[in-house]
Amino acid sequence: MTAAARRMLLRANAIFLLVAAGGGFASDVLGIFYARGPVASVVAAAPHAGIGLIEAHGLAFIIGTLLWRADPMRAWHLTAAAVHILLGSANLVFWQIFIAGDLLVVGYVTTLLHGLFAVLQVIAATTAEKGLCAPA
């Protein structure tokens, strides 16, 4: 895989994280603080539990901004893969949240994309140079 293709992969990954995290964060805020939307039913009995949702979506957004600017180096591809393995695994382990919030389509799409990006990033890492930054 060329450096240009790996950079495009990192950017596509970033766009997915930014869009999904931004939407998730907005849904979290509406549900936790205004009792509106699909998250409202999930956190109604324990609104303080929303801290995990806010943190996860906020950190995914921050990571998305970092991946947008990342050089296509092995360390960044492995970082991206690890992020998607974590987020995709969390989706599977806590699948009930998608059922409770009537968000099954969101669950299927995001979990599938987390898996796809994890695989693609591992493939990209195998063809990337070692290191944290591009060679001078």
C-alpha positions in Angstrom: 0.0 0.0 0.0 1.5 3.4 -0.9 2.0 6.2 1.5 -0.7 8.2 -0.4 -3.2 5.3 0.0 -2.3 5.0 3.7 -2.9 8.7 4.2 -6.2 8.5 2.5 -7.1 5.6 4.8 -6.2 7.6 7.9 -8.3 10.5 6.6 -11.3 8.3 5.8 -10.9 6.8 9.3 -10.8 10.3 10.8 -14.0 11.4 8.9 -15.8 8.3 10.2 -14.7 9.0 13.8 -15.5 12.7 13.6 -19.0 12.1 12.1 -19.9 9.2 14.4 -18.5 10.8 17.5 -20.1 14.1 16.8 -23.5 12.5 16.3 -23.1 10.3 19.3 -22.0 13.3 21.5 -25.0 15.4 20.4 -27.3 12.5 21.1 -25.7 12.0 24.5 -26.1 15.6 25.5 -29.8 15.6 24.4 -30.5 12.4 26.3 -28.6 13.1 29.4 -29.4 16.8 30.0 -32.7 17.2 28.2 -34.3 13.8 28.3 -34.7 13.7 24.6 -33.8 11.2 21.9 -32.7 7.6 22.0 -30.2 8.0 24.8 -32.8 9.4 27.1 -34.4 6.0 27.8 -30.9 4.5 28.4 -29.8 7.0 31.1 -33.2 7.9 32.5 -32.7 5.9 35.7 -29.1 6.8 36.1 -28.2 10.1 34.3 -24.7 10.1 35.9 -23.9 7.0 33.9 -23.8 9.3 30.9 -20.2 10.2 31.8 -19.0 7.1 29.9 -20.9 8.1 26.8 -19.7 11.7 26.8 -16.1 10.5 27.4 -16.1 7.9 24.7 -17.6 10.1 22.1 -15.5 13.1 23.1 -12.3 11.1 22.9 -13.2 9.5 19.6 -13.7 13.0 18.2 -10.3 14.1 19.5 -8.7 11.0 18.1 -10.4 11.7 14.7 -8.8 15.1 14.6 -5.4 13.6 15.4 -5.8 10.9 12.7 -6.7 13.6 10.1 -3.3 15.2 10.6 -1.3 12.0 11.2 1.6 10.9 8.9 1.0 7.5 7.3 3.5 5.8 9.6 3.1 2.4 11.3 2.6 3.8 14.7 -0.5 5.8 13.6 -2.0 2.9 11.7 -1.6 0.7 14.8 -3.1 3.4 17.0 -6.1 3.7 14.7 -6.5 -0.1 14.6 -6.4 -0.2 18.5 -9.0 2.5 18.7 -11.3 0.6 16.4 -10.7 -2.7 18.2 -11.6 -1.0 21.5 -14.7 0.8 20.2 -16.0 -2.1 18.2 -15.5 -4.5 21.1 -17.3 -2.1 23.4 -20.2 -2.0 21.0 -20.4 -5.8 21.0 -20.0 -6.2 24.7 -22.6 -3.5 25.5 -24.9 -4.3 22.5 -27.9 -4.0 24.8 -27.6 -0.2 24.6 -28.4 -0.3 20.9 -31.5 -2.4 21.7 -32.6 -0.2 24.6 -32.2 3.0 22.6 -33.8 1.5 19.5 -30.5 2.2 17.6 -29.9 -1.2 16.1 -29.1 0.2 12.6 -26.5 2.6 14.2 -25.1 -0.4 16.1 -24.7 -2.5 13.0 -23.2 0.2 10.9 -20.8 1.6 13.4 -19.6 -1.8 14.6 -19.1 -3.0 11.1 -17.1 0.1 10.2 -15.0 -0.3 13.4 -14.2 -3.8 12.3 -13.4 -2.8 8.7 -11.2 0.1 9.7 -9.3 -2.1 12.3 -8.5 -4.7 9.5 -7.6 -2.0 7.0 -5.3 -0.2 9.5 -3.5 -3.5 10.3 -2.9 -4.1 6.6 -1.7 -0.5 6.2 0.6 -1.0 9.2 2.3 -3.9 7.6 3.4 -1.8 4.6 4.2 1.4 6.5 7.6 2.5 7.7 8.4 2.2 11.4 8.3 5.4 13.5 6.1 8.2 14.7 6.8 10.7 11.9 7.5 10.8 8.2 11.1 10.7 7.1 12.7 14.1 6.3 
